[in-house]
């Protein structure tokens, strides 16, 4: 793929300087930067996905520790503090 990219002079100067410091021409340097950037995005998405799955598993395990009741529970303030001179 061929892209035509217009950059401000200061960015072009920085890009050329970094490419030279890396011992690459500008085209190879830009290709490497884009490839690295895309790889980082894929890695972050992979990590987030794994963390989401792990979190969901932990939540499901926690929910499994609590029984499902087949009757209503009185969780009103009056019932919670009954007999405590409230």
N, CA, C and O of each residue as an XYZ file, in Angstrom:
344
protein
N       0.843     -1.171      0.000
C       0.000      0.000      0.000
C       0.887      1.232      0.000
O       1.918      1.279      0.671
N       0.484      2.184     -0.733
C       1.208      3.450     -0.795
C       0.326      4.529     -0.191
O      -0.835      4.681     -0.571
N       0.877      5.266      0.737
C       0.165      6.376      1.365
C       0.926      7.662      1.102
O       2.157      7.686      1.088
N       0.189      8.704      0.901
C       0.794     10.029      0.804
C       0.387     10.765      2.058
O      -0.800     10.907      2.353
N       1.371     11.229      2.788
C       1.129     11.825      4.093
C       1.739     13.211      4.146
O       2.924     13.391      3.866
N       0.936     14.174      4.502
C       1.443     15.542      4.657
C       1.671     15.805      6.140
O       0.772     15.638      6.964
N       2.879     16.214      6.456
C       3.239     16.501      7.844
C       3.737     17.937      7.952
O       4.340     18.461      7.014
N       3.489     18.567      9.082
C       4.099     19.879      9.303
C       5.628     19.740      9.306
O       6.166     18.675      9.611
N       6.293     20.804      8.972
C       7.754     20.764      8.863
C       8.422     20.254     10.139
O       9.369     19.471     10.072
N       7.933     20.694     11.306
C       8.590     20.286     12.560
C       8.451     18.773     12.784
O       9.382     18.141     13.283
N       7.295     18.181     12.419
C       7.139     16.733     12.560
C       7.991     15.975     11.550
O       8.554     14.927     11.864
N       8.080     16.502     10.359
C       8.916     15.861      9.350
C      10.373     15.854      9.802
O      11.073     14.853      9.652
N      10.823     16.975     10.355
C      12.204     17.055     10.846
C      12.443     16.038     11.960
O      13.473     15.364     11.980
N      11.499     15.930     12.879
C      11.636     14.965     13.974
C      11.639     13.537     13.448
O      12.419     12.700     13.903
N      10.763     13.264     12.486
C      10.682     11.935     11.894
C      11.987     11.564     11.199
O      12.492     10.454     11.366
N      12.523     12.487     10.427
C      13.788     12.225      9.733
C      14.937     12.021     10.735
O      15.795     11.160     10.537
N      14.942     12.807     11.791
C      15.994     12.680     12.808
C      15.900     11.328     13.518
O      16.919     10.676     13.745
N      14.705     10.914     13.861
C      14.548      9.620     14.545
C      14.896      8.458     13.617
O      15.515      7.483     14.042
N      14.503      8.564     12.369
C      14.839      7.509     11.407
C      16.355      7.402     11.268
O      16.906      6.301     11.265
N      17.023      8.541     11.155
C      18.485      8.536     11.027
C      19.126      7.951     12.280
O      20.089      7.190     12.188
N      18.595      8.305     13.454
C      19.148      7.783     14.713
C      18.970      6.264     14.805
O      19.784      5.574     15.418
N      17.902      5.754     14.193
C      17.654      4.312     14.194
C      18.397      3.606     13.069
O      18.361      2.380     12.966
N      19.079      4.390     12.218
C      19.814      3.803     11.107
C      18.909      3.304      9.994
O      19.260      2.363      9.282
N      17.749      3.926      9.837
C      16.801      3.506      8.814
C      16.429      4.694      7.938
O      16.598      5.854      8.315
N      15.916      4.365      6.757
C      15.353      5.452      5.959
C      13.948      5.739      6.526
O      13.413      4.964      7.319
N      13.381      6.848      6.108
C      12.098      7.285      6.674
C      11.016      6.244      6.426
O      10.226      5.957      7.326
N      10.962      5.680      5.241
C       9.908      4.712      4.912
C       9.969      3.488      5.830
O       8.949      3.063      6.373
N      11.161      2.928      5.998
C      11.315      1.752      6.861
C      10.990      2.101      8.305
O      10.374      1.312      9.022
N      11.411      3.292      8.726
C      11.149      3.720     10.099
C       9.648      3.857     10.346
O       9.142      3.394     11.368
N       8.937      4.488      9.416
C       7.490      4.667      9.563
C       6.789      3.310      9.562
O       5.863      3.092     10.344
N       7.219      2.398      8.694
C       6.627      1.063      8.677
C       6.794      0.380     10.032
O       5.865     -0.251     10.535
N       7.981      0.508     10.616
C       8.245     -0.119     11.910
C       7.400      0.516     13.009
O       6.849     -0.187     13.856
N       7.296      1.839     12.999
C       6.503      2.534     14.009
C       5.028      2.130     13.919
O       4.383      1.886     14.939
N       4.507      2.060     12.710
C       3.106      1.663     12.522
C       2.901      0.221     12.967
O       1.926     -0.082     13.655
N       3.812     -0.670     12.583
C       3.701     -2.077     12.979
C       3.749     -2.218     14.494
O       2.954     -2.959     15.071
N       4.674     -1.514     15.144
C       4.777     -1.562     16.607
C       3.512     -1.029     17.263
O       3.022     -1.598     18.238
N       2.994      0.053     16.727
C       1.779      0.657     17.281
C       0.593     -0.297     17.173
O      -0.167     -0.460     18.127
N       0.437     -0.921     16.020
C      -0.664     -1.870     15.838
C      -0.502     -3.077     16.747
O      -1.490     -3.585     17.278
N       0.717     -3.539     16.932
C       0.968     -4.678     17.820
C       0.609     -4.321     19.254
O       0.053     -5.149     19.976
N       0.921     -3.097     19.675
C       0.581     -2.669     21.030
C      -0.921     -2.615     21.224
O      -1.425     -3.014     22.274
N      -1.646     -2.124     20.223
C      -3.105     -2.066     20.310
C      -3.672     -3.473     20.431
O      -4.554     -3.720     21.253
N      -3.173     -4.394     19.619
C      -3.651     -5.775     19.681
C      -3.338     -6.392     21.034
O      -4.170     -7.112     21.587
N      -2.157     -6.126     21.579
C      -1.792     -6.653     22.888
C      -2.700     -6.099     23.967
O      -3.169     -6.846     24.826
N      -2.959     -4.782     23.935
C      -3.843     -4.176     24.934
C      -5.243     -4.762     24.849
O      -5.858     -5.063     25.872
N      -5.753     -4.926     23.623
C      -7.080     -5.507     23.455
C      -7.112     -6.932     23.987
O      -8.098     -7.343     24.598
N      -6.048     -7.685     23.761
C      -5.963     -9.053     24.246
C      -5.951     -9.090     25.769
O      -6.644     -9.905     26.378
N      -5.172     -8.217     26.379
C      -5.082     -8.169     27.840
C      -6.422     -7.750     28.436
O      -6.878     -8.345     29.413
N      -7.054     -6.736     27.861
C      -8.349     -6.283     28.363
C      -9.374     -7.400     28.243
O     -10.167     -7.620     29.159
N      -9.361     -8.101     27.124
C     -10.295     -9.205     26.926
C     -10.068    -10.287     27.970
O     -11.025    -10.803     28.548
N      -8.811    -10.635     28.217
C      -8.492    -11.664     29.213
C      -8.907    -11.216     30.600
O      -9.466    -12.002     31.365
N      -8.642     -9.961     30.933
C      -9.037     -9.454     32.242
C     -10.551     -9.459     32.399
O     -11.064     -9.767     33.474
N     -11.264     -9.121     31.335
C     -12.720     -9.126     31.386
C     -13.246    -10.535     31.637
O     -14.160    -10.728     32.439
N     -12.670    -11.516     30.953
C     -13.094    -12.904     31.134
C     -12.769    -13.365     32.547
O     -13.595    -14.012     33.190
N     -11.574    -13.039     33.039
C     -11.189    -13.417     34.397
C     -12.109    -12.771     35.426
O     -12.522    -13.420     36.387
N     -12.427    -11.505     35.229
C     -13.308    -10.812     36.155
C     -14.690    -11.462     36.155
O     -15.278    -11.681     37.214
N     -15.201    -11.765     34.974
C     -16.518    -12.396     34.872
C     -16.516    -13.752     35.584
O     -17.493    -14.100     36.247
N     -15.443    -14.510     35.455
C     -15.352    -15.803     36.145
C     -15.346    -15.618     37.656
O     -16.004    -16.367     38.378
N     -14.602    -14.620     38.138
C     -14.567    -14.378     39.587
C     -15.933    -13.950     40.111
O     -16.356    -14.379     41.185
N     -16.620    -13.102     39.346
C     -17.958    -12.668     39.766
C     -18.909    -13.862     39.796
O     -19.673    -14.017     40.749
N     -18.872    -14.699     38.775
C     -19.731    -15.886     38.743
C     -19.427    -16.811     39.917
O     -20.347    -17.360     40.523
N     -18.146    -16.990     40.247
C     -17.774    -17.830     41.391
C     -18.304    -17.231     42.684
O     -18.793    -17.960     43.547
N     -18.215    -15.926     42.827
C     -18.710    -15.260     44.036
C     -20.226    -15.410     44.138
O     -20.765    -15.677     45.211
N     -20.897    -15.235     43.013
C     -22.358    -15.393     43.004
C     -22.725    -16.821     43.400
O     -23.705    -17.037     44.113
N     -21.954    -17.777     42.946
C     -22.214    -19.175     43.275
C     -22.106    -19.481     44.754
O     -22.658    -20.478     45.218
N     -21.405    -18.645     45.504
C     -21.273    -18.850     46.950
C     -22.537    -18.461     47.712
O     -22.689    -18.807     48.884
N     -23.421    -17.759     47.065
C     -24.623    -17.256     47.728
C     -25.842    -18.040     47.260
O     -26.114    -18.126     46.063
N     -26.578    -18.612     48.217
C     -27.733    -19.414     47.830
C     -28.850    -18.557     47.235
O     -28.997    -17.379     47.562
N     -29.621    -19.174     46.368
C     -30.805    -18.524     45.820
C     -31.948    -18.837     46.772
O     -32.234    -20.003     47.043
N     -32.594    -17.811     47.273
C     -33.688    -18.010     48.222
C     -35.014    -18.062     47.480
O     -35.228    -17.353     46.496
N     -35.886    -18.908     47.971
C     -37.198    -19.030     47.344
C     -38.270    -18.266     48.117
O     -39.467    -18.463     47.906
N     -37.819    -17.390     49.017
C     -38.760    -16.575     49.792
C     -38.197    -15.155     49.922
O     -37.004    -14.914     49.735
N     -39.094    -14.234     50.248
C     -38.676    -12.838     50.417
C     -37.917    -12.684     51.724
O     -38.196    -13.380     52.701
N     -36.967    -11.780     51.737
C     -36.186    -11.486     52.932
C     -36.471    -10.048     53.337
O     -36.431     -9.132     52.516
N     -36.762     -9.870     54.631
C     -37.045     -8.521     55.133
C     -35.708     -7.851     55.431
O     -35.062     -8.155     56.433
N     -35.306     -6.954     54.568
C     -34.044     -6.248     54.761
C     -34.284     -4.784     55.100
O     -33.448     -3.925     54.822
N     -35.425     -4.512     55.699
C     -35.740     -3.138     56.082
C     -34.878     -2.721     57.266
O     -34.389     -3.558     58.023
N     -34.708     -1.457     57.405
C     -33.921     -0.911     58.516
C     -34.475     -1.377     59.856
O     -33.723     -1.702     60.775
N     -35.811     -1.404     59.955
C     -36.444     -1.802     61.217
C     -36.089     -3.239     61.587
O     -35.844     -3.536     62.757
N     -36.060     -4.131     60.598
C     -35.752     -5.525     60.906
C     -34.264     -5.713     61.206
O     -33.893     -6.547     62.033
N     -33.436     -4.954     60.548
C     -31.998     -5.097     60.763
C     -31.615     -4.638     62.175
O     -30.796     -5.275     62.837
N     -32.206     -3.540     62.627
C     -31.828     -2.976     63.917
C     -32.832     -3.279     65.021
O     -32.812     -2.626     66.064
N     -33.698     -4.242     64.816
C     -34.686     -4.588     65.833
C     -34.002     -5.022     67.122
O     -33.062     -5.816     67.093
N     -34.469     -4.505     68.245
C     -33.931     -4.878     69.538
C     -32.650     -4.168     69.923
O     -32.002     -4.558     70.895
N     -32.273     -3.149     69.196
C     -31.033     -2.425     69.505
C     -31.339     -1.010     69.969
O     -30.493     -0.122     69.865
N     -32.517     -0.802     70.469
C     -32.938      0.509     70.976
C     -32.772      1.607     69.942
O     -32.375      2.726     70.270
N     -33.070      1.292     68.716
C     -33.004      2.286     67.639
C     -34.329      2.945     67.494
O     -34.495      3.818     66.641
